[in-house]
Amino acid sequence: MIGQLTTEETENLLRRSLIGRIGCNDGTLTYVVPISYAYDGQQIYCHTTEGLKVDILRKNPQVCFEVEQLESMANWQTVIVQGTFEELTDPTTKLNALQKLNNRKLPFINSQTTHLTAEWPFASETLSLIQGVTFAIHPTSKSGRFEKAPLMADLLF
C-alpha cells in the first residue's frame, strides 16, 4: 500500500532522522547532496564548510530538503520539504543552531560528517569557536509518503 504520511508522521520522521539531502539550483546547475541536520519542529539547522553548495544557496535561497527511512524496497517513508535558506550570522542565532546540532542523539557508530568539529563532543562554551557556515532552512511546505507491504500473515488469509 502506498499513501501519504499524516502531519504527525511527517514531523516525527523529520525529528528522528539525522541525514537528509538538500537540493539547490543556481539557474544552470542543480546540486543534491547529503547533509547532517537537526530539526526543532520549525527550522532545519545545518552546518557545513564553504563550497559549491553554499555558493549556490547564496545565489538562490530556494531549497528542497528530503529525508527517508528505508526498511526495504516495499517498506519506506520519505518527507520532502520546500523552503528557503538563511545563513545564520548573528552570534546568538548561530549559537542556538549549533547547540541544537550538538544536542542530537547520534547513533553509537557515527561518522565524521555528523560531528561539528574534530574535537566532538565538545563543551558547549566552545560552540562559538566553530568555523564554517551554519544555516537554517525555513520550511514553506512539507509532504510525506510511504509504502508498506502487507504482512505475510495477511497474504495467507
N, C-alpha and C positions, 0 to 999 in steps of 0.2 A: 504494500500500500504506500502510495506517495501522497504527501499532504503538506499543509502549512503549519509551522510551529505557532503556538499561541504567543502572545506578548511575553508572558512569564517564561516560557521555554526559551524564547529568543534572548531575553535578558540573562537567564541562567547560563546559557552557552557562552555568551559574551563574558560573563563574570568568571567562569571557571577555566576558560582557555588561557593559554599563555602565549601562544604564537598565532599570528594572523598574517594575512597577505594584504599589502597595500598596493593599490593600483593608482597610477597617476599618469598624466599626459600633458606634454608641453605644446601641443598643436601639431607636432610632427612625429614624436616618439611616444609610444605607450610603454610604460615600465611597471612591472609587477614583481614584488619581492616579498619574502617573508620577513617578519619583524616581531620581536617580543613586545608585549604591551601589558598595561594594566587598565582595567575598566572600573569606574566608580559608580556606574548607573547613569551618568550624564555625559562624561567625556571618555575618550580613549587616549591614554597617555603613552608616549613612546620616547625613546632616547636612541640616538644614532650618531654617526660621525658625518662630517661633511662629505659630499659626494654627489653622484648623479641624481639620486632620489631627492635629496634636499634641494638641489638646483631646480629640478622640475617642480617640486611642491611650491617653491618660492615664486616661480613663474605663473603657475596655475594652481590655486589652493583647493580646487575641487578634487576630491579623492573618493575612491571606492575601497572599502575595507572588508575582508572576508575571513571568517573563522569556520572551522569544521570539526566535527567529531566523527571519525570513521571507525566503526567496529568491523564492518565488512562491506563488500560492494552492494549488499542488499539491506544494510542497516547503518544509516548515517544521518547526520543533521548538519545543516550549514546555515550561516547567517550572513547576509550582505548588508553592509551599512554604506549609505551615501552620506558624504559630509564635507566639511571644509577644514583645511589645515590651518593651524595657528602656531607659529614659532613662539615659544614661551621665553621671553627675555626679562620680564620683571622678576627680580630675585625671589620674592615671596611666592609668586605663582609657580616659578620653576622649581623651587624647593618643595612645594606641595606635591607637584607631579613626581619628582624624584623619590619622595617619601612613599607615594603610592606604588611606584615601581619597586622600590626596595622592600616593601612590606608584602609583596606577593608570596604566596605559599608555593615554592618551587618543588618539583619532584626531587627525590633523593639523588637521582642521577640526572644532572643537567649539563648544559653546555656553556661555553664561554660567552655566547651571544645573549644568554639570559642574565648575565652579570653586567652591572653597570661599570665596574672597574675591575682591574686585575686583583685588587685587594678585597673583593666581595667575600663575605658580607662585611661591610664597613660600618663604622659608628655613624649614627645619624648626624652628628655635628660636622662630619666631613663631606656631606652631600653637596654643599655649596662649592666644593672644590672640583667637582666632576666636570671634565671637559666634554665637548661635543654639543650636539643640538638636541634640545628637549622640546617636544611639541605635543599639541593636543589635536585630536580630530573631534570636531563638533558635529555629531550626527544630525542629519536633516531627515533621514528616513532609515528604517530598518525592516528587513523582511527575513523570514526563516522558512526553510523547507526541510522535509525529512523523507526518508524511505525506511519502512520497517517490514521486513519479511515476516510472513506468518510463521508461527511456531510449528515444528514438525507434528506435534500432537494435534494442532488444528487441521492439518492436512489429512490426517488419518481418519478423522471422524466426519 
